[in-house]
Amino acid sequence: HSKRTAKDYIFGKLIGDGCYSTVFLAKDIHTGKEYAIKVCEKSHIVRHQKVQYIKREKDALNMLFGVPHGFVKLYCTFQDEERLYFVLSYAKNGELLHYINKVGSFELNVAKFYAAELLMALEKMHAVGIIHRDLKPENILLDENMHLQIADFGTVKILDPQKIRSSTPTVPEDEQNSTSTDRSRKISFVGTAQYVSPDLLQNRVDTRSSDLWALGCIIYQMISGLPPFRASTEFLTFQKILKMDYEFPEGFPADAKDLVEKLLVLDHNKRLGASDEGFTYESIRKHPFFEGIDWENIWDETPPKIS
Ligand SMILES: NC(=O)Nc1ccc2c(c1)=C(Cc1cc(-c3cccc(C(=O)NCCN4CCCCC4)c3)c[nH]1)C(=O)N=2
């Protein structure tokens, strides 16, 4: 079909909003299909020097388009005078955070299922050299069959820009962190306080292992209902992270506790999976917490009911 414009969609309810974008549920008037359309105001992006973040999101989504499971898909992009539009998958059941808050905390089999799908999505993302850097239950969506889809690639780091499948020039590696016009002051991106890794916080090193730290935080939160590091301000949360100041609630399952302890390690090289070779995190898959997961067929299974 010809290049889409906003006129090809009926825009519905607002289903997400962030500092630099608003996400609407929309229906394609030609096919009747539902999409999530992420709209960005050009003036706002330019004023806040976020152009490279938008470009990086498009590049990352294009690099992941062929991966069948675990991510929202980017179907097309278009623009008008004032805005950029990203036509993305509509994950009908919304944010994982909604379900954690709705039921308080997940039963062990539910937490294990979604931790496994999240790990497999991380394996695929890291295999193509993309680090998400802001994984959190708000960015983990559930499709109409309740399978997991990672969203919001505006904060990613692309490790090998040569792998970017796009005709426009790539954003050089050293520009992937700085948010300032002065390249000498490399202000690295830092994720959401509760889930940001010490490496991202301290020495501005963002490795695949930064996402493994977030995995540990998300497993903890699915089982206990709250993230491990929490305080009244971002600064106090950061302090708790750097001091490893967290504890497990009474009754936290032993296998889950052991896995979280092996992921929430200050030294990013020593996190479970950090030194795994190849495209799977074998040492994490083999952990007793994942006992019983059918890694080959999980995406075709009916997810356990969240109750
Ligand atoms: N920053 C980003 O890139 N954000 C994105 C990107 C893509 C994307 C995205 C966000 C989506 C967010 C989203 C939000 C929702 C949603 C929000 C609020 C309510 C509902 C809703 O009521 N859905 C019907 C089913 N519900 C599910 C929750 C319990 C009640 C019944 C869905 C569904 N999907 C999405 O579907 N696709």
The ligand as an SDF file (V2000), in Angstrom:
LIG
                    3D

 37 41  0  0  0  0  0  0  0  0999 V2000
    6.9840    4.2370   25.0510 N   0  0  0  0  0  0  0  0  0  0  0  0
    6.4680    3.3320   24.1690 C   0  0  0  0  0  0  0  0  0  0  0  0
    7.0500    3.0430   23.1480 O   0  0  0  0  0  0  0  0  0  0  0  0
    5.2850    2.7870   24.5280 N   0  0  0  0  0  0  0  0  0  0  0  0
    4.5530    1.8600   23.8370 C   0  0  0  0  0  0  0  0  0  0  0  0
    4.9310    1.3590   22.5680 C   0  0  0  0  0  0  0  0  0  0  0  0
    4.1150    0.4170   21.9310 C   0  0  0  0  0  0  0  0  0  0  0  0
    2.9400   -0.0140   22.5620 C   0  0  0  0  0  0  0  0  0  0  0  0
    2.5880    0.5140   23.8150 C   0  0  0  0  0  0  0  0  0  0  0  0
    3.3960    1.4490   24.4410 C   0  0  0  0  0  0  0  0  0  0  0  0
    1.4070   -0.0610   24.1930 C   0  0  0  0  0  0  0  0  0  0  0  0
    0.7570    0.2260   25.4670 C   0  0  0  0  0  0  0  0  0  0  0  0
   -0.5740   -0.3430   25.8270 C   0  0  0  0  0  0  0  0  0  0  0  0
   -1.3900    0.1850   26.7800 C   0  0  0  0  0  0  0  0  0  0  0  0
   -2.5410   -0.5660   26.8220 C   0  0  0  0  0  0  0  0  0  0  0  0
   -3.6900   -0.3390   27.6900 C   0  0  0  0  0  0  0  0  0  0  0  0
   -3.6910    0.7370   28.5400 C   0  0  0  0  0  0  0  0  0  0  0  0
   -4.8200    0.9380   29.3460 C   0  0  0  0  0  0  0  0  0  0  0  0
   -5.9100    0.0830   29.2960 C   0  0  0  0  0  0  0  0  0  0  0  0
   -5.8570   -0.9690   28.4270 C   0  0  0  0  0  0  0  0  0  0  0  0
   -7.0220   -1.8900   28.3770 C   0  0  0  0  0  0  0  0  0  0  0  0
   -8.0150   -1.6660   29.0320 O   0  0  0  0  0  0  0  0  0  0  0  0
   -6.8830   -2.9720   27.6080 N   0  0  0  0  0  0  0  0  0  0  0  0
   -7.9780   -3.9490   27.5330 C   0  0  0  0  0  0  0  0  0  0  0  0
   -7.6490   -5.1390   28.4400 C   0  0  0  0  0  0  0  0  0  0  0  0
   -7.4340   -4.6570   29.7930 N   0  0  0  0  0  0  0  0  0  0  0  0
   -6.1340   -5.1300   30.2430 C   0  0  0  0  0  0  0  0  0  0  0  0
   -5.8280   -4.6490   31.6580 C   0  0  0  0  0  0  0  0  0  0  0  0
   -6.9400   -5.0420   32.6250 C   0  0  0  0  0  0  0  0  0  0  0  0
   -8.3030   -4.5690   32.1210 C   0  0  0  0  0  0  0  0  0  0  0  0
   -8.5490   -5.0460   30.7020 C   0  0  0  0  0  0  0  0  0  0  0  0
   -4.7570   -1.2050   27.5970 C   0  0  0  0  0  0  0  0  0  0  0  0
   -2.4100   -1.5590   25.8890 C   0  0  0  0  0  0  0  0  0  0  0  0
   -1.1680   -1.4120   25.2770 N   0  0  0  0  0  0  0  0  0  0  0  0
    1.0460   -0.9660   23.1490 C   0  0  0  0  0  0  0  0  0  0  0  0
    0.0650   -1.6810   23.1140 O   0  0  0  0  0  0  0  0  0  0  0  0
    1.9920   -0.8990   22.1830 N   0  0  0  0  0  0  0  0  0  0  0  0
  1  2  1  0
  2  3  2  0
  2  4  1  0
  4  5  1  0
  5  6  1  0
  5 10  2  0
  6  7  2  0
  7  8  1  0
  8  9  1  0
  8 37  2  0
  9 10  1  0
  9 11  2  0
 11 12  1  0
 11 35  1  0
 12 13  1  0
 13 14  2  0
 13 34  1  0
 14 15  1  0
 15 16  1  0
 15 33  2  0
 16 17  1  0
 16 32  2  0
 17 18  2  0
 18 19  1  0
 19 20  2  0
 20 21  1  0
 20 32  1  0
 21 22  2  0
 21 23  1  0
 23 24  1  0
 24 25  1  0
 25 26  1  0
 26 27  1  0
 26 31  1  0
 27 28  1  0
 28 29  1  0
 29 30  1  0
 30 31  1  0
 33 34  1  0
 35 36  2  0
 35 37  1  0
M  END
$$$$
